Amino acid sequence: MVTAAAAVRLGLPAELEDRRSLRLPQSHAVVKQISKAGWKLTKRGFGPWARVYRPADGDRRQCVQFAVLPWDALDTRSWGDTARLPAPDVAAVLGTYASRVITPRGSTAVCGLELMTALRPPTRAVRDETSGTWVPGPVPGSLYEAVDPAPPEAPAEHPIVAGLYPRHHQRTPDQVLDEEAFDWIREPELLTGAECARRFAVGIDVNTAFLAAANRLVVGLSARST
């Protein structure tokens, strides 16, 4: 956890100038210092939830997760008023979350994805037969590299779609999957004033579209499985 005062002490800006990617540029002094000290950043770079690590040394792994509070790491939509608590209380909340769920790395939605990945990681440490060092190796059946989507699932600007149809072609219903992942079962205008005043809403997935992500069904975990 990096408070506003700690951010100033460490040479971090009060706010991120890059509001699109939400990360420090590679030329920033802090990013260079991390690299010079022998640490590496993930592909997400140094942003509100930055993770730095050292390459694995056998079965020894080192990583540090940062939550930069002045950069809105603890968004109120996910963490409520946690960011407004005194620093010791914020640390207690994050520590409790880490011990009971998983080390937080963003919003509660991001943490959910990280938890699913931790349950079925795409890679594992394997020993290279030539060098004898430990390197990442794929877990059988897991999706460890990007694969192309099925043409009906790809957006119009995807290269797969551009290669199938002429320019400005409007795909017909049999050529594209036009389905929303979330749909209201009640029209918003039918909600009462008392319901709108409530702090939380419950979404029910009536089609159980994501049920396969929570059980042992084979749901396309690799390029060859379906």
N, C-alpha and C positions, 0 to 999 in steps of 0.2 A: 504494500500500500504506500503510495506517494502522495502526501498532502501538498497543499499549495505552497507552504513554507519549504517543504523538502524539495519540491520541484525547482524553486528559485535557488536553493543551495546546490542542487545538482547541475544547474545550468540549463534546465529545461524551460521552454517558453511558457508564458502564462496561459496561452491557448494555441491550438494548432492552426496554422495559416492555411494548410491544405485541408479544406472542408470536404473535399471529394473522397480522397483515399484515407483521410484521417491517420496520417503517419508522418514522422519526421523525414525530411529528405536524406538521402544517403550521404550527402555532403555535410550534414550537421555534426558538430563537434562531439556530441554525446554518442552518436552512432559510431564515429571513428574510434572513440575511447573504448567502446564495448568490444570492437573488433581487435584493437590493439591489446586488450587484456586477455585475448584468447577465447572470447565468448562469441557466439553466433546468434543472429536473430532469425526467427521463422520468416516465412514468405509474407506474413502480415506486417512485417516491419515493426518500428517502434511507434505504437499508437496508444490509445487509452488503455488497452489491455495488451501489454508487450510481454513477450516471453523470450528469455535469453537462455542459452544452453551451451554446454561444452560437448564435443564429440564423445560418444560412449567409449569408455576404457574398460574393456572386458564387460563384466556385469555391473560396473560402476557408472551411474548416470548422474549428471548434475544439471539442474535447470532452475530458473527463478521466474516467477510470474509477477508482473507488476500491474497494479491498478492505479492509474494516474487520476486522482480525484478531480483536479482542476480541469481536466479534459473530458469531464462528464462520463467517466468510466461507470459510475453507479447511476445510470439513468433511472429517473423516478418511475418510468413505466415498468421497469423490471424490479428495481430495488427499493421502491418507495422513498422514504425519507432517510435512508441509511446514510447518505452522503452528508447529511446535516448533523449527524451525531458527533460527539467528541471522538478524536482519533482512536483512543483505546476501545471505545464501543464499536467503531467501524471494524477494527481489527478482530474483535470478538465475533462479530457477525460473519465476516469472511472466513474466519477460522472454523466456526461452527458449520458453515456451509461446506467447507472443504472436508471436514471430518465425517459429515453425514451424507454428502452427495458426491461431490467431485471438486477439485480445485477450480474455482470460478475463473472463466476466461472471457467474460462478456455478459450479454444479457442472459436471462434465464433460458431463452430459446437456444442460444449458442451453447450454453452449458448442457442442455438436453442432447444436442448433437454430439458434443464431446463425450458425454456419458455413453451414448450408443457406440461411438467409435472405440471407446475404451473397452467396451464389452466384446467387440469384434474388431480388433485393430487390423489395418490393412497390411502391416509389415511386422516382422519380428527380428530379433537379433540372431544372425547365423554366422558361423565362422567361415571365412574365406579359405578355401583349400590351398590356394597359392601363397597368400601372404600370412595366413594364420590370424589375421585381425578379424574383429567383429564388424559386420556390415549389415545394413537392412536387407531383409529377404521377404518376399511375399508370403502371406499366410494363405494356404490352399483354400480356394473358394471365395476369397475376399477381393474386393475391388481396390487394387493398389495403384492403378493408373487410370487416367481419364480415357473414356471410351465415347464414341459417337452415339448420339441418341438415335432412336428410330425416327425415320423421316416425319411421321405424323406428329411426333412430340417436339420436333425442332421448331424454333421461331422462324419467321419468314426471312430474317437476315442471316440465318445459319448457312455456311457453305454447302452443306448437304442439300438443303432446299434449293439453293441457287443452281446447283448442278443438275437438278431434276426437272426444273420448269423454266420456261423462258422468262425474261425480265418483265416485271409488273404483272406476273400471273397471279390471279386470285385463287387460292386453293379452295376447292369444293369440300363439303362436309366429309366426303370419303377420303380426302387427302390430308386432313389436319385434325388433330385432337383438340377440340375447343371445349375445354371443361375447366371450371373453376374448382380449386381445391377446397374452397370454403364457400358455403352458400347459406343464406338465412332461411330458416324454416318459418319465420314470421317477418312480415314487412315492418321496417323500422317505424313507419308512421302509426302502426297499431300499438306501439308500446305506450304504456300509461306514464304519467308524470312521476309516479312513485317508482316505477321500474327504471326510468331514466336517471333518477337521483341516486340509485344504488352504485356503489363503488366498483363492483365486479360483474362480469357477465360470464355465463357458462356456455361454451360452444360444444355441441353434440355432433359428432361425425356419424350421421345416419347411414352413410354408405360404407363406413369402416375402411376408408381409402388407405389409411396408414396402419391398419392392423398388422399387416405383414412385417412391419418394421419392429414389432414388439414380440414376435414369436419366432419359431424356427423354420418358417416356410422359406423356400428358395425364391428370392425375388430379384433375380438379376444381379448377383453379387460379383459377377465378372463378365467378361466379354462373351463367354461361351455358355453361361448358364441362363436360364429363362425362368 
